[in-house]
Amino acid sequence: MKKRAASLDALLAEIRTCRLCATHLQDGPRPVLQASASSRLLIVSQAPGRKVHATGIPFNDVSGDRLRHWLGVDRATFYDATRIAIVPMGFCFPGSGRNGDLPPRPECAPRWHPSLLPLLKQVQLTLAIGQYAQAGVLGEQRGASLTETMQAWHEHLAHGVLPLPHPSPRNQLWLKRNPWFEAELLPVLRERVEQAL
């Protein structure tokens, strides 16, 4: 375990100094993630937003407040890397576009995930948050749309993955149109998170 922790610490240090796509980032690179060899819950998200970029703290925004509510955990638990790993598809804020934040940079996950994720051997549950994370985690197993993927959550959970919509306030309409998410999925999510932690 100590050797794996040392190699993980070295890899995290390398990731935090990554400048792979610096020329494409409006605000410059600032990789944001957290992980430990003992993490039992893995949150694969999309990419940091502007506020997260500014603070260097994952989900340090209103999306994070909603996500913590969904999970039924407080801030101290959420930011305990020995319990929860947060590994976005893109580690840096990709910048803003017409309709909100740009997609995660495509170079990031292929460069870092294959080295990082196998070191997280204690993970009991993986949450794939948003369509980009679902594409990365579920691959061909995901549905044609976020809603289709979400509706098959039982199937994905059987393989240790639970897809979630992004907790952004921009998704209010999706949540209103899909009341089953809060009624059916959230209680299961909280139970499985509690078991994992």
N, CA and C atoms as an extended XYZ file, in Angstrom:
591
Properties=species:S:1:pos:R:3:atomname:S:1:resname:S:1:resid:I:1 pbc="F F F"
N         0.831       -1.212        0.000 N   MET     1
C         0.000        0.000        0.000 CA  MET     1
C         0.864        1.259        0.000 C   MET     1
N         1.976        1.266        0.764 N   LYS     2
C         2.829        2.457        0.829 CA  LYS     2
C         3.451        2.760       -0.526 C   LYS     2
N         3.879        1.717       -1.245 N   LYS     3
C         4.475        1.925       -2.567 CA  LYS     3
C         3.451        2.515       -3.528 C   LYS     3
N         2.206        1.953       -3.479 N   ARG     4
C         1.152        2.462       -4.355 CA  ARG     4
C         0.818        3.909       -4.002 C   ARG     4
N         0.763        4.215       -2.694 N   ALA     5
C         0.478        5.581       -2.257 CA  ALA     5
C         1.572        6.529       -2.737 C   ALA     5
N         2.820        6.076       -2.673 N   ALA     6
C         3.932        6.921       -3.129 CA  ALA     6
C         3.852        7.168       -4.621 C   ALA     6
N         3.524        6.121       -5.396 N   SER     7
C         3.421        6.310       -6.844 CA  SER     7
C         2.220        7.184       -7.190 C   SER     7
N         1.129        7.047       -6.419 N   LEU     8
C        -0.039        7.906       -6.639 CA  LEU     8
C         0.301        9.352       -6.307 C   LEU     8
N         0.982        9.582       -5.201 N   ASP     9
C         1.369       10.944       -4.826 CA  ASP     9
C         2.252       11.578       -5.903 C   ASP     9
N         3.179       10.791       -6.450 N   ALA    10
C         4.055       11.303       -7.512 CA  ALA    10
C         3.250       11.634       -8.761 C   ALA    10
N         2.285       10.771       -9.092 N   LEU    11
C         1.457       11.013      -10.267 CA  LEU    11
C         0.581       12.249      -10.074 C   LEU    11
N        -0.002       12.398       -8.897 N   LEU    12
C        -0.828       13.581       -8.627 CA  LEU    12
C         0.002       14.855       -8.727 C   LEU    12
N         1.226       14.808       -8.235 N   ALA    13
C         2.117       15.976       -8.336 CA  ALA    13
C         2.407       16.294       -9.793 C   ALA    13
N         2.599       15.265      -10.600 N   GLU    14
C         2.855       15.463      -12.032 CA  GLU    14
C         1.629       16.056      -12.729 C   GLU    14
N         0.451       15.520      -12.398 N   ILE    15
C        -0.787       16.034      -12.997 CA  ILE    15
C        -0.980       17.505      -12.645 C   ILE    15
N        -0.702       17.867      -11.404 N   ARG    16
C        -0.934       19.253      -10.943 CA  ARG    16
C         0.004       20.256      -11.606 C   ARG    16
N         1.053       19.768      -12.256 N   THR    17
C         1.952       20.671      -12.993 CA  THR    17
C         1.779       20.532      -14.504 C   THR    17
N         0.751       19.803      -14.931 N   CYS    18
C         0.527       19.556      -16.360 CA  CYS    18
C         0.237       20.864      -17.109 C   CYS    18
N         0.833       20.984      -18.280 N   ARG    19
C         0.597       22.147      -19.150 CA  ARG    19
C         0.269       21.685      -20.571 C   ARG    19
N        -0.218       20.446      -20.691 N   LEU    20
C        -0.455       19.806      -21.986 CA  LEU    20
C        -1.282       20.664      -22.943 C   LEU    20
N        -2.342       21.269      -22.446 N   CYS    21
C        -3.230       22.029      -23.337 CA  CYS    21
C        -3.255       23.517      -22.983 C   CYS    21
N        -2.176       24.018      -22.390 N   ALA    22
C        -2.115       25.407      -21.914 CA  ALA    22
C        -2.479       26.415      -22.994 C   ALA    22
N        -2.057       26.169      -24.230 N   THR    23
C        -2.327       27.137      -25.308 CA  THR    23
C        -3.811       27.225      -25.654 C   THR    23
N        -4.614       26.253      -25.203 N   HIS    24
C        -6.051       26.236      -25.514 CA  HIS    24
C        -6.916       26.779      -24.382 C   HIS    24
N        -6.302       27.102      -23.250 N   LEU    25
C        -7.073       27.489      -22.068 CA  LEU    25
C        -7.094       29.004      -21.902 C   LEU    25
N        -8.289       29.585      -21.937 N   GLN    26
C        -8.450       31.035      -21.825 CA  GLN    26
C        -7.845       31.585      -20.535 C   GLN    26
N        -7.998       30.846      -19.442 N   ASP    27
C        -7.533       31.309      -18.133 CA  ASP    27
C        -6.238       30.629      -17.693 C   ASP    27
N        -5.616       29.884      -18.582 N   GLY    28
C        -4.385       29.188      -18.238 CA  GLY    28
C        -4.654       27.887      -17.507 C   GLY    28
N        -3.639       27.036      -17.374 N   PRO    29
C        -3.831       25.753      -16.711 CA  PRO    29
C        -3.836       25.868      -15.190 C   PRO    29
N        -4.708       25.095      -14.566 N   ARG    30
C        -4.712       24.910      -13.122 CA  ARG    30
C        -5.452       23.600      -12.849 C   ARG    30
N        -4.753       22.466      -12.963 N   PRO    31
C        -5.406       21.175      -12.752 CA  PRO    31
C        -5.980       21.058      -11.342 C   PRO    31
N        -7.245       20.650      -11.263 N   VAL    32
C        -7.942       20.510       -9.984 CA  VAL    32
C        -8.489       19.089       -9.875 C   VAL    32
N        -8.042       18.377       -8.849 N   LEU    33
C        -8.526       17.027       -8.573 CA  LEU    33
C        -8.133       16.653       -7.158 C   LEU    33
N        -8.689       15.550       -6.674 N   GLN    34
C        -8.262       15.012       -5.385 CA  GLN    34
C        -8.380       13.498       -5.451 C   GLN    34
N        -7.438       12.805       -4.816 N   ALA    35
C        -7.466       11.345       -4.801 CA  ALA    35
C        -6.489       10.831       -3.764 C   ALA    35
N        -6.748        9.616       -3.317 N   SER    36
C        -5.881        8.928       -2.365 CA  SER    36
C        -5.962        7.434       -2.681 C   SER    36
N        -4.945        6.705       -2.329 N   ALA    37
C        -4.954        5.257       -2.536 CA  ALA    37
C        -6.071        4.596       -1.734 C   ALA    37
N        -6.594        5.282       -0.713 N   SER    38
C        -7.660        4.711        0.115 CA  SER    38
C        -9.051        5.223       -0.259 C   SER    38
N        -9.164        6.075       -1.282 N   SER    39
C       -10.480        6.604       -1.691 CA  SER    39
C       -11.442        5.458       -2.000 C   SER    39
N       -12.654        5.567       -1.461 N   ARG    40
C       -13.640        4.502       -1.661 CA  ARG    40
C       -14.778        4.924       -2.589 C   ARG    40
N       -14.922        6.214       -2.803 N   LEU    41
C       -15.910        6.747       -3.735 CA  LEU    41
C       -15.160        7.545       -4.783 C   LEU    41
N       -15.430        7.270       -6.048 N   LEU    42
C       -14.796        7.995       -7.149 CA  LEU    42
C       -15.851        8.825       -7.859 C   LEU    42
N       -15.628       10.125       -7.905 N   ILE    43
C       -16.502       11.025       -8.653 CA  ILE    43
C       -15.760       11.418       -9.924 C   ILE    43
N       -16.281       10.960      -11.059 N   VAL    44
C       -15.732       11.382      -12.342 CA  VAL    44
C       -16.660       12.468      -12.854 C   VAL    44
N       -16.136       13.676      -12.934 N   SER    45
C       -16.943       14.829      -13.326 CA  SER    45
C       -16.495       15.317      -14.699 C   SER    45
N       -16.951       16.473      -15.091 N   GLN    46
C       -16.652       16.978      -16.436 CA  GLN    46
C       -15.361       17.783      -16.434 C   GLN    46
N       -15.406       18.991      -15.893 N   ALA    47
C       -14.224       19.855      -15.810 CA  ALA    47
C       -14.534       20.955      -14.803 C   ALA    47
N       -13.514       21.533      -14.183 N   PRO    48
C       -13.761       22.616      -13.232 CA  PRO    48
C       -14.421       23.821      -13.899 C   PRO    48
N       -15.240       24.523      -13.141 N   GLY    49
C       -15.808       25.774      -13.604 CA  GLY    49
C       -14.896       26.941      -13.226 C   GLY    49
N       -15.332       28.142      -13.536 N   ARG    50
C       -14.520       29.337      -13.287 CA  ARG    50
C       -14.208       29.529      -11.794 C   ARG    50
N       -15.203       29.336      -10.930 N   LYS    51
C       -14.973       29.527       -9.493 CA  LYS    51
C       -14.007       28.475       -8.949 C   LYS    51
N       -14.155       27.252       -9.421 N   VAL    52
C       -13.242       26.186       -9.001 CA  VAL    52
C       -11.824       26.498       -9.482 C   VAL    52
N       -11.711       27.007      -10.695 N   HIS    53
C       -10.399       27.404      -11.216 CA  HIS    53
C        -9.759       28.461      -10.305 C   HIS    53
N       -10.576       29.408       -9.869 N   ALA    54
C       -10.058       30.498       -9.044 CA  ALA    54
C        -9.605       30.009       -7.664 C   ALA    54
N       -10.327       29.033       -7.094 N   THR    55
C       -10.019       28.584       -5.737 CA  THR    55
C        -9.132       27.345       -5.692 C   THR    55
N        -9.140       26.563       -6.771 N   GLY    56
C        -8.382       25.315       -6.774 CA  GLY    56
C        -9.030       24.211       -5.960 C   GLY    56
N       -10.308       24.387       -5.600 N   ILE    57
C       -11.030       23.409       -4.783 CA  ILE    57
C       -12.152       22.801       -5.633 C   ILE    57
N       -12.164       21.476       -5.812 N   PRO    58
C       -13.183       20.853       -6.657 CA  PRO    58
C       -14.600       21.107       -6.148 C   PRO    58
N       -15.508       21.373       -7.059 N   PHE    59
C       -16.927       21.567       -6.734 CA  PHE    59
C       -17.132       22.606       -5.630 C   PHE    59
N       -16.316       23.646       -5.645 N   ASN    60
C       -16.445       24.722       -4.669 CA  ASN    60
C       -17.354       25.807       -5.246 C   ASN    60
N       -18.600       25.411       -5.519 N   ASP    61
C       -19.561       26.308       -6.158 CA  ASP    61
C       -20.967       25.793       -5.886 C   ASP    61
N       -21.961       26.413       -6.510 N   VAL    62
C       -23.346       25.996       -6.252 CA  VAL    62
C       -23.592       24.573       -6.747 C   VAL    62
N       -22.912       24.168       -7.806 N   SER    63
C       -23.039       22.777       -8.270 CA  SER    63
C       -22.559       21.821       -7.181 C   SER    63
N       -21.471       22.187       -6.528 N   GLY    64
C       -20.951       21.362       -5.446 CA  GLY    64
C       -21.909       21.285       -4.268 C   GLY    64
N       -22.571       22.401       -3.962 N   ASP    65
C       -23.554       22.399       -2.875 CA  ASP    65
C       -24.670       21.405       -3.181 C   ASP    65
N       -25.147       21.429       -4.421 N   ARG    66
C       -26.223       20.507       -4.804 CA  ARG    66
C       -25.712       19.067       -4.805 C   ARG    66
N       -24.502       18.850       -5.321 N   LEU    67
C       -23.953       17.494       -5.361 CA  LEU    67
C       -23.806       16.928       -3.948 C   LEU    67
N       -23.287       17.716       -3.022 N   ARG    68
C       -23.151       17.243       -1.643 CA  ARG    68
C       -24.516       16.923       -1.035 C   ARG    68
N       -25.524       17.719       -1.376 N   HIS    69
C       -26.890       17.438       -0.913 CA  HIS    69
C       -27.366       16.103       -1.487 C   HIS    69
N       -27.154       15.898       -2.794 N   TRP    70
C       -27.545       14.634       -3.415 CA  TRP    70
C       -26.875       13.448       -2.728 C   TRP    70
N       -25.583       13.595       -2.423 N   LEU    71
C       -24.827       12.488       -1.831 CA  LEU    71
C       -25.133       12.287       -0.354 C   LEU    71
N       -25.644       13.329        0.307 N   GLY    72
C       -25.904       13.256        1.732 CA  GLY    72
C       -24.626       13.323        2.554 C   GLY    72
N       -23.642       14.107        2.068 N   VAL    73
C       -22.382       14.253        2.806 CA  VAL    73
C       -22.106       15.728        3.075 C   VAL    73
N       -21.353       15.989        4.142 N   ASP    74
C       -20.972       17.366        4.447 CA  ASP    74
C       -19.662       17.715        3.738 C   ASP    74
N       -19.269       18.972        3.849 N   ARG    75
C       -18.047       19.436        3.162 CA  ARG    75
C       -16.798       18.703        3.651 C   ARG    75
N       -16.725       18.463        4.966 N   ALA    76
C       -15.538       17.799        5.511 CA  ALA    76
C       -15.371       16.406        4.910 C   ALA    76
N       -16.461       15.672        4.795 N   THR    77
C       -16.403       14.330        4.195 CA  THR    77
C       -16.079       14.429        2.716 C   THR    77
N       -16.729       15.359        2.037 N   PHE    78
C       -16.559       15.505        0.591 CA  PHE    78
C       -15.111       15.816        0.231 C   PHE    78
N       -14.454       16.632        1.033 N   TYR    79
C       -13.079       17.032        0.729 CA  TYR    79
C       -12.028       16.177        1.441 C   TYR    79
N       -12.442       15.037        1.948 N   ASP    80
C       -11.506       14.080        2.533 CA  ASP    80
C       -11.065       13.123        1.431 C   ASP    80
N        -9.899       13.378        0.856 N   ALA    81
C        -9.412       12.566       -0.275 CA  ALA    81
C        -9.191       11.113        0.117 C   ALA    81
N        -9.007       10.832        1.406 N   THR    82
C        -8.835        9.441        1.808 CA  THR    82
C       -10.141        8.665        1.656 C   THR    82
N       -11.243        9.386        1.480 N   ARG    83
C       -12.557        8.750        1.317 CA  ARG    83
C       -13.142        8.973       -0.073 C   ARG    83
N       -12.953       10.182       -0.620 N   ILE    84
C       -13.577       10.526       -1.896 CA  ILE    84
C       -12.530       11.055       -2.873 C   ILE    84
N       -12.452       10.428       -4.044 N   ALA    85
C       -11.602       10.914       -5.130 CA  ALA    85
C       -12.478       11.685       -6.106 C   ALA    85
N       -11.971       12.818       -6.583 N   ILE    86
C       -12.680       13.621       -7.580 CA  ILE    86
C       -11.734       13.780       -8.765 C   ILE    86
N       -12.099       13.124       -9.864 N   VAL    87
C       -11.230       13.059      -11.039 CA  VAL    87
C       -12.036       13.482      -12.267 C   VAL    87
N       -11.904       14.740      -12.696 N   PRO    88
C       -12.660       15.190      -13.873 CA  PRO    88
C       -12.135       14.584      -15.172 C   PRO    88
N       -12.938       14.699      -16.212 N   MET    89
C       -12.495       14.314      -17.556 CA  MET    89
C       -11.452       15.311      -18.056 C   MET    89
N       -11.591       16.556      -17.652 N   GLY    90
C       -10.600       17.587      -17.928 CA  GLY    90
C       -10.240       18.231      -16.606 C   GLY    90
N        -8.965       18.288      -16.251 N   PHE    91
C        -8.564       18.780      -14.933 CA  PHE    91
C        -8.553       20.296      -14.839 C   PHE    91
N        -8.572       20.994      -15.965 N   CYS    92
C        -8.509       22.459      -15.964 CA  CYS    92
C        -9.811       23.060      -16.489 C   CYS    92
N       -10.096       24.274      -16.048 N   PHE    93
C       -11.249       25.016      -16.565 CA  PHE    93
C       -11.049       25.248      -18.060 C   PHE    93
N       -11.972       24.748      -18.891 N   PRO    94
C       -11.775       24.841      -20.338 CA  PRO    94
C       -12.109       26.200      -20.949 C   PRO    94
N       -12.702       27.083      -20.148 N   GLY    95
C       -13.117       28.384      -20.659 CA  GLY    95
C       -14.616       28.425      -20.872 C   GLY    95
N       -15.105       29.597      -21.244 N   SER    96
C       -16.539       29.806      -21.431 CA  SER    96
C       -16.879       29.940      -22.903 C   SER    96
N       -18.051       29.425      -23.241 N   GLY    97
C       -18.579       29.562      -24.594 CA  GLY    97
C       -19.910       30.286      -24.555 C   GLY    97
N       -20.656       30.238      -25.644 N   ARG    98
C       -21.949       30.923      -25.719 CA  ARG    98
C       -22.955       30.408      -24.705 C   ARG    98
N       -22.963       29.071      -24.509 N   ASN    99
C       -23.988       28.451      -23.666 CA  ASN    99
C       -23.426       27.908      -22.363 C   ASN    99
N       -22.419       28.567      -21.816 N   GLY   100
C       -21.822       28.106      -20.567 CA  GLY   100
C       -20.384       27.656      -20.787 C   GLY   100
N       -19.902       26.828      -19.890 N   ASP   101
C       -18.524       26.362      -19.978 CA  ASP   101
C       -18.323       25.475      -21.203 C   ASP   101
N       -17.131       25.554      -21.775 N   LEU   102
C       -16.772       24.698      -22.903 CA  LEU   102
C       -16.617       23.250      -22.424 C   LEU   102
N       -16.638       22.283      -23.355 N   PRO   103
C       -16.422       20.881      -22.962 CA  PRO   103
C       -15.012       20.683      -22.399 C   PRO   103
N       -14.812       19.611      -21.638 N   PRO   104
C       -13.461       19.314      -21.155 CA  PRO   104
C       -12.497       19.178      -22.328 C   PRO   104
N       -11.258       19.582      -22.143 N   ARG   105
C       -10.246       19.418      -23.191 CA  ARG   105
C       -10.080       17.927      -23.500 C   ARG   105
N       -10.031       17.566      -24.789 N   PRO   106
C        -9.983       16.146      -25.154 CA  PRO   106
C        -8.647       15.465      -24.862 C   PRO   106
N        -7.589       16.235      -24.596 N   GLU   107
C        -6.273       15.634      -24.359 CA  GLU   107
C        -6.135       15.050      -22.959 C   GLU   107
N        -6.892       15.569      -22.022 N   CYS   108
C        -6.646       15.330      -20.604 CA  CYS   108
C        -6.899       13.879      -20.172 C   CYS   108
N        -8.128       13.405      -20.310 N   ALA   109
C        -8.459       12.059      -19.827 CA  ALA   109
C        -7.601       10.969      -20.480 C   ALA   109
N        -7.411       10.990      -21.820 N   PRO   110
C        -6.567        9.940      -22.404 CA  PRO   110
C        -5.123        9.979      -21.897 C   PRO   110
N        -4.645       11.161      -21.542 N   ARG   111
C        -3.264       11.285      -21.069 CA  ARG   111
C        -3.115       10.788      -19.623 C   ARG   111
N        -4.086       11.085      -18.757 N   TRP   112
C        -3.900       10.842      -17.330 CA  TRP   112
C        -4.731        9.708      -16.729 C   TRP   112
N        -5.956        9.511      -17.188 N   HIS   113
C        -6.827        8.506      -16.567 CA  HIS   113
C        -6.252        7.087      -16.589 C   HIS   113
N        -5.642        6.641      -17.706 N   PRO   114
C        -5.116        5.266      -17.710 CA  PRO   114
C        -4.040        5.007      -16.657 C   PRO   114
N        -3.311        6.029      -16.254 N   SER   115
C        -2.301        5.870      -15.202 CA  SER   115
C        -2.904        6.049      -13.809 C   SER   115
N        -3.865        6.961      -13.700 N   LEU   116
C        -4.411        7.331      -12.396 CA  LEU   116
C        -5.464        6.358      -11.871 C   LEU   116
N        -6.460        6.054      -12.672 N   LEU   117
C        -7.600        5.277      -12.178 CA  LEU   117
C        -7.219        3.884      -11.664 C   LEU   117
N        -6.282        3.163      -12.297 N   PRO   118
C        -5.903        1.847      -11.750 CA  PRO   118
C        -5.259        1.906      -10.365 C   PRO   118
N        -4.773        3.074       -9.954 N   LEU   119
C        -4.171        3.209       -8.628 CA  LEU   119
C        -5.216        3.384       -7.530 C   LEU   119
N        -6.466        3.596       -7.934 N   LEU   120
C        -7.557        3.795       -6.970 CA  LEU   120
C        -8.250        2.452       -6.731 C   LEU   120
N        -7.558        1.550       -6.098 N   LYS   121
C        -8.000        0.158       -5.969 CA  LYS   121
C        -9.054       -0.072       -4.886 C   LYS   121
N        -9.291        0.901       -4.031 N   GLN   122
C       -10.264        0.733       -2.950 CA  GLN   122
C       -11.653        1.265       -3.313 C   GLN   122
N       -11.806        1.789       -4.525 N   VAL   123
C       -13.079        2.400       -4.936 CA  VAL   123
C       -14.190        1.354       -4.950 C   VAL   123
N       -15.272        1.663       -4.246 N   GLN   124
C       -16.442        0.795       -4.166 CA  GLN   124
C       -17.571        1.246       -5.098 C   GLN   124
N       -17.579        2.534       -5.428 N   LEU   125
C       -18.652        3.100       -6.245 CA  LEU   125
C       -18.082        4.249       -7.063 C   LEU   125
N       -18.428        4.276       -8.348 N   THR   126
C       -18.015        5.368       -9.229 CA  THR   126
C       -19.249        6.136       -9.664 C   THR   126
N       -19.209        7.456       -9.523 N   LEU   127
C       -20.282        8.323       -9.996 CA  LEU   127
C       -19.813        9.010      -11.264 C   LEU   127
N       -20.566        8.876      -12.343 N   ALA   128
C       -20.239        9.513      -13.622 CA  ALA   128
C       -21.186       10.692      -13.797 C   ALA   128
N       -20.648       11.899      -13.596 N   ILE   129
C       -21.489       13.092      -13.528 CA  ILE   129
C       -21.453       13.870      -14.834 C   ILE   129
N       -22.592       13.906      -15.520 N   GLY   130
C       -22.711       14.637      -16.773 CA  GLY   130
C       -22.333       13.777      -17.972 C   GLY   130
N       -22.697       14.258      -19.151 N   GLN   131
C       -22.560       13.454      -20.366 CA  GLN   131
C       -21.111       13.145      -20.736 C   GLN   131
N       -20.188       14.069      -20.476 N   TYR   132
C       -18.789       13.814      -20.844 CA  TYR   132
C       -18.184       12.737      -19.940 C   TYR   132
N       -18.494       12.783      -18.662 N   ALA   133
C       -18.013       11.756      -17.742 CA  ALA   133
C       -18.650       10.409      -18.071 C   ALA   133
N       -19.923       10.423      -18.418 N   GLN   134
C       -20.595        9.175      -18.770 CA  GLN   134
C       -19.995        8.570      -20.030 C   GLN   134
N       -19.646        9.409      -20.987 N   ALA   135
C       -18.988        8.904      -22.199 CA  ALA   135
C       -17.642        8.278      -21.843 C   ALA   135
N       -16.898        8.928      -20.943 N   GLY   136
C       -15.584        8.425      -20.570 CA  GLY   136
C       -15.636        7.156      -19.743 C   GLY   136
N       -16.589        7.076      -18.830 N   VAL   137
C       -16.664        5.937      -17.913 CA  VAL   137
C       -17.428        4.767      -18.525 C   VAL   137
N       -18.554        5.063      -19.163 N   LEU   138
C       -19.424        3.998      -19.665 CA  LEU   138
C       -19.132        3.607      -21.108 C   LEU   138
N       -18.518        4.508      -21.861 N   GLY   139
C       -18.209        4.201      -23.257 CA  GLY   139
C       -19.451        3.807      -24.036 C   GLY   139
N       -19.404        2.665      -24.709 N   GLU   140
C       -20.515        2.210      -25.545 CA  GLU   140
C       -21.726        1.753      -24.740 C   GLU   140
N       -21.562        1.619      -23.434 N   GLN   141
C       -22.679        1.195      -22.583 CA  GLN   141
C       -23.655        2.335      -22.284 C   GLN   141
N       -23.245        3.562      -22.578 N   ARG   142
C       -24.150        4.676      -22.280 CA  ARG   142
C       -25.227        4.759      -23.349 C   ARG   142
N       -26.305        5.466      -23.021 N   GLY   143
C       -27.406        5.620      -23.955 CA  GLY   143
C       -27.124        6.707      -24.979 C   GLY   143
N       -28.083        6.896      -25.874 N   ALA   144
C       -27.930        7.901      -26.932 CA  ALA   144
C       -28.042        9.323      -26.392 C   ALA   144
N       -28.606        9.482      -25.211 N   SER   145
C       -28.736       10.795      -24.579 CA  SER   145
C       -28.479       10.648      -23.083 C   SER   145
N       -28.296       11.771      -22.418 N   LEU   146
C       -28.111       11.733      -20.972 CA  LEU   146
C       -29.325       11.109      -20.305 C   LEU   146
N       -30.521       11.459      -20.763 N   THR   147
C       -31.736       10.914      -20.162 CA  THR   147
C       -31.801        9.407      -20.328 C   THR   147
N       -31.455        8.926      -21.512 N   GLU   148
C       -31.472        7.479      -21.757 CA  GLU   148
C       -30.461        6.768      -20.858 C   GLU   148
N       -29.291        7.360      -20.709 N   THR   149
C       -28.274        6.777      -19.823 CA  THR   149
C       -28.778        6.762      -18.390 C   THR   149
N       -29.378        7.868      -17.971 N   MET   150
C       -29.876        7.969      -16.604 CA  MET   150
C       -30.991        6.955      -16.341 C   MET   150
N       -31.856        6.743      -17.322 N   GLN   151
C       -32.972        5.821      -17.129 CA  GLN   151
C       -32.501        4.374      -16.965 C   GLN   151
N       -31.283        4.090      -17.423 N   ALA   152
C       -30.709        2.735      -17.279 CA  ALA   152
C       -29.800        2.651      -16.048 C   ALA   152
N       -30.020        3.507      -15.072 N   TRP   153
C       -29.106        3.580      -13.935 CA  TRP   153
C       -29.006        2.274      -13.173 C   TRP   153
N       -30.090        1.494      -13.105 N   HIS   154
C       -30.033        0.203      -12.406 CA  HIS   154
C       -28.985       -0.715      -13.033 C   HIS   154
N       -28.966       -0.747      -14.363 N   GLU   155
C       -28.013       -1.602      -15.087 CA  GLU   155
C       -26.580       -1.170      -14.809 C   GLU   155
N       -26.328        0.123      -14.853 N   HIS   156
C       -24.976        0.629      -14.627 CA  HIS   156
C       -24.541        0.404      -13.176 C   HIS   156
N       -25.483        0.572      -12.246 N   LEU   157
C       -25.157        0.392      -10.833 CA  LEU   157
C       -24.739       -1.049      -10.541 C   LEU   157
N       -25.294       -1.991      -11.288 N   ALA   158
C       -24.910       -3.401      -11.121 CA  ALA   158
C       -23.423       -3.609      -11.410 C   ALA   158
N       -22.819       -2.673      -12.157 N   HIS   159
C       -21.388       -2.746      -12.485 CA  HIS   159
C       -20.569       -1.727      -11.681 C   HIS   159
N       -21.193       -1.172      -10.632 N   GLY   160
C       -20.477       -0.273       -9.742 CA  GLY   160
C       -20.395        1.166      -10.200 C   GLY   160
N       -21.204        1.528      -11.207 N   VAL   161
C       -21.204        2.900      -11.731 CA  VAL   161
C       -22.613        3.464      -11.642 C   VAL   161
N       -22.704        4.674      -11.142 N   LEU   162
C       -24.004        5.343      -11.090 CA  LEU   162
C       -23.904        6.648      -11.865 C   LEU   162
N       -24.618        6.744      -13.002 N   PRO   163
C       -24.608        7.997      -13.754 CA  PRO   163
C       -25.502        9.031      -13.071 C   PRO   163
N       -25.045       10.279      -13.104 N   LEU   164
C       -25.829       11.381      -12.547 CA  LEU   164
C       -25.834       12.534      -13.541 C   LEU   164
N       -26.902       13.333      -13.544 N   PRO   165
C       -26.856       14.559      -14.339 CA  PRO   165
C       -25.893       15.529      -13.666 C   PRO   165
N       -25.459       16.530      -14.398 N   HIS   166
C       -24.603       17.531      -13.749 CA  HIS   166
C       -25.462       18.311      -12.757 C   HIS   166
N       -24.941       18.598      -11.564 N   PRO   167
C       -25.744       19.307      -10.561 CA  PRO   167
C       -25.845       20.815      -10.779 C   PRO   167
N       -25.460       21.286      -11.930 N   SER   168
C       -25.503       22.712      -12.250 CA  SER   168
C       -26.937       23.252      -12.191 C   SER   168
N       -27.097       24.508      -11.765 N   PRO   169
C       -28.421       25.132      -11.821 CA  PRO   169
C       -28.995       25.151      -13.239 C   PRO   169
N       -28.136       25.060      -14.248 N   ARG   170
C       -28.608       25.027      -15.637 CA  ARG   170
C       -29.450       23.782      -15.927 C   ARG   170
N       -29.367       22.773      -15.059 N   ASN   171
C       -30.113       21.534      -15.287 CA  ASN   171
C       -31.447       21.493      -14.549 C   ASN   171
N       -31.914       22.637      -14.066 N   GLN   172
C       -33.203       22.691      -13.368 CA  GLN   172
C       -34.323       22.105      -14.209 C   GLN   172
N       -34.345       22.437      -15.495 N   LEU   173
C       -35.416       21.970      -16.369 CA  LEU   173
C       -35.395       20.449      -16.471 C   LEU   173
N       -34.189       19.869      -16.623 N   TRP   174
C       -34.083       18.399      -16.709 CA  TRP   174
C       -34.618       17.762      -15.430 C   TRP   174
N       -34.262       18.324      -14.289 N   LEU   175
C       -34.717       17.771      -13.014 CA  LEU   175
C       -36.235       17.867      -12.882 C   LEU   175
N       -36.820       18.961      -13.368 N   LYS   176
C       -38.279       19.110      -13.316 CA  LYS   176
C       -38.964       18.104      -14.232 C   LYS   176
N       -38.367       17.850      -15.384 N   ARG   177
C       -38.955       16.917      -16.350 CA  ARG   177
C       -38.761       15.454      -15.947 C   ARG   177
N       -37.851       15.216      -15.017 N   ASN   178
C       -37.538       13.841      -14.613 CA  ASN   178
C       -37.622       13.699      -13.096 C   ASN   178
N       -38.850       13.821      -12.544 N   PRO   179
C       -38.999       13.778      -11.080 CA  PRO   179
C       -38.586       12.433      -10.478 C   PRO   179
N       -38.531       11.379      -11.287 N   TRP   180
C       -38.096       10.069      -10.801 CA  TRP   180
C       -36.656       10.112      -10.277 C   TRP   180
N       -35.863       11.068      -10.792 N   PHE   181
C       -34.475       11.143      -10.347 CA  PHE   181
C       -34.406       11.359       -8.833 C   PHE   181
N       -35.131       12.364       -8.347 N   GLU   182
C       -35.105       12.647       -6.911 CA  GLU   182
C       -35.903       11.616       -6.115 C   GLU   182
N       -36.991       11.128       -6.697 N   ALA   183
C       -37.855       10.189       -5.964 CA  ALA   183
C       -37.245        8.791       -5.876 C   ALA   183
N       -36.645        8.310       -6.968 N   GLU   184
C       -36.177        6.922       -7.022 CA  GLU   184
C       -34.670        6.775       -6.877 C   GLU   184
N       -33.919        7.623       -7.585 N   LEU   185
C       -32.478        7.423       -7.632 CA  LEU   185
C       -31.759        8.001       -6.419 C   LEU   185
N       -32.139        9.192       -5.972 N   LEU   186
C       -31.410        9.823       -4.870 CA  LEU   186
C       -31.374        8.989       -3.588 C   LEU   186
N       -32.470        8.355       -3.183 N   PRO   187
C       -32.375        7.515       -1.977 CA  PRO   187
C       -31.366        6.364       -2.146 C   PRO   187
N       -31.333        5.771       -3.331 N   VAL   188
C       -30.380        4.694       -3.600 CA  VAL   188
C       -28.961        5.246       -3.617 C   VAL   188
N       -28.790        6.420       -4.231 N   LEU   189
C       -27.482        7.060       -4.266 CA  LEU   189
C       -26.954        7.276       -2.853 C   LEU   189
N       -27.772        7.857       -1.992 N   ARG   190
C       -27.317        8.147       -0.623 CA  ARG   190
C       -26.978        6.866        0.137 C   ARG   190
N       -27.790        5.847       -0.066 N   GLU   191
C       -27.515        4.564        0.601 CA  GLU   191
C       -26.196        3.956        0.123 C   GLU   191
N       -25.963        3.993       -1.198 N   ARG   192
C       -24.739        3.403       -1.734 CA  ARG   192
C       -23.500        4.224       -1.369 C   ARG   192
N       -23.653        5.527       -1.303 N   VAL   193
C       -22.529        6.387       -0.875 CA  VAL   193
C       -22.183        6.073        0.582 C   VAL   193
N       -23.203        5.954        1.413 N   GLU   194
C       -22.953        5.637        2.825 CA  GLU   194
C       -22.257        4.287        2.968 C   GLU   194
N       -22.679        3.312        2.175 N   GLN   195
C       -22.036        1.983        2.215 CA  GLN   195
C       -20.582        2.060        1.763 C   GLN   195
N       -20.340        2.815        0.706 N   ALA   196
C       -18.992        2.923        0.158 CA  ALA   196
C       -18.039        3.600        1.132 C   ALA   196
N       -18.543        4.617        1.824 N   LEU   197
C       -17.684        5.384        2.721 CA  LEU   197
C       -17.535        4.716        4.085 C   LEU   197
